[in-house]
């Protein structure tokens, strides 16, 4: 999104989708370009939704600006995924507002198991443990990579809410799936 004038974010919420490549201008990443002054006041919530496994080495650029009023203290990054983010100090990244993936948080590769006693067919967001992450049961987070194969206890899958996996693979030849 390119804005020809000024922009003010005052206790706003901004949503960004980020993909695997952290390169500035990557078409898989959302970017807001403010040609003149970007003013940050209050605390603006930055909601990041991964659309692929994210790079934890290179920063992601969210905003580009001409001049800046405010700074990192005016931004609170949240995400419905397994990732954590830090806002980089804008005085060191002029003319960009950038975030860095921190820690070892990465998207999980999950295998549909089904069979949770509370809700055996639910594919939901961070609620039901119907997925295998290696040998352990796990919940779905946005940005996870998913596989449905013949080893599941059920081929009936009920999608609940807004679900945003990074990828879905169907590797089944004998178990039919109904979504």
N, C-alpha and C positions, 0 to 999 in steps of 0.2 A: 504494500500500500504506500503510495507516494503522496505526500501532502505538500502543496506548493507554498504554504504560509507557515504560521506558527501552530503549535499544538500544546495543550495543557492537560496533564493527567493529575487530577486531584481526587484522591480516594477512589480511583477507578478500578476496573478489572479489565485486563487485556489477556486474550487467549492467543497462544502461539503453538503451531504444530512444527515440530523439529524432526528431521530425518537423520539418516546415518552420517551424511557428509556435513561437516561443520564449516565448509568453505563459504565465505561471504557471497551472497547472490545465488547459492544453490537453489534451484527451483523447488526442492523438497522442503524448504524451510520458509516459514513466515518471516517477514521483515517489514518494519515500518520505517519509512524514510521521511524525515521532517526537514524540509529545505532551509527553514529559518530557525527560530528558537523553539527548543523543547523545554517546557517547564514542568518539573515534577514537584508536587507539593502534597502534603498528607502522606498516606501510605497507599500506593497503588499495588493491587494484587496482580501478579504475573502468573497465569496458569499455563503450564507447559505440558503439552500432550505429545509424547513420542510417537512417531509413525514408523520407526525402525529402531534397531539397536543403535544407541547413541555413542558418539566418540567421547571418551573420557580423557583425552589428551589435549585436544584443541578446543578453544572456546567457541560458543555459538553467538552470533550477532543478532540481537533482537531489534534494536533501534539504531538508526543513523540520524545525525542531526547537524545543523549549522552551528548553533551555540546551545549551551545547556545551563539551565537554572535548576538547582536541586542535585541530588546524587543517589548513591546506592541505598542510603538510609530511607529513601522514599519508595523503595521497591521491596515487596515481599513475594518471593518466588514459591509457588506451590505446584504440586504435580500429583496426578492420580496414578503415578507409576512407581516403580521400584527405585527410581533415581532420586538423588538429592543434588541441589544446585547452589552455587554461590554467585552473587552478582560481583563482577570484577569492578574495582575502583575506577569510575569513569574518568578520573584525572589521568589515569595511565593508559586509557584506551580511546582517547579523543580521535575522531568524532563518533564513537560507538558506545552503546550500552551492550555489554556482553555478559553471558553467563557461562560458568564452567561446571561440568559434571564433576561431583566430588565423591570420593570414596570408591568402593568397588561395586557400587550398585549398577547392575546391568539387567536388561530384560531377561526373563527366564524362558527356557524352552520347556514347555509343558505338554504333557500327554494326557488326553481326556481319559479319565478313569470312571467317573460317575459313581453313583452308589452311596453318596453321603446320606447318613441316616436322617438328617433333618430335611434334605431336599435333594434326592438322588439324581434328578435330571437337570438341575439348575446350573447354567453358565451365567454367573452374575459377577458383579464388580466387588472384589475384596470381601466377600461374605462367605461363600460356600467352598469347602475344600473338596472339590470334585476333580482335581488335577494332580498328576504325578510330576514332581520336580526331582528327577532322579528316582530314588526309592521312597521319597517322602511325599506325603500329601501336601498340597499347597492351594492357595487361592489365586484367582486371576487378577492381574493388574494391567492397566493400559500399557501397550507397547510390548507385551509378551508375545513370543512365537509359539504357535499352537499346532499340535498334531492330533488327528483323530485316526485311530487304526483299529485292527481287529481284536485288540486285547482288552477293550473296555467291558465293563459289566452291563452297559446299556448303550444302545444306539439312539435313544430318544434324548434330545438335548433341547431344553427350554431356555431361550435367550431372554434375559431379564435386564432391562435398562439399556443405556448407551454403552456399547462395548467397542473398544478400539484396539484390536490386536495389531502387532506389527506384521504378522503373517499367519496364514492358516494353511495347513497341508492335510489333505485327505489321503491316507495310505491304507485304505481298507479294500479288501476283496471279498470277504465273506460276511462281515457285519454291516448291514445297511444302517445309515444314519438318517434321522428325521430331525430337522431343525425347526 
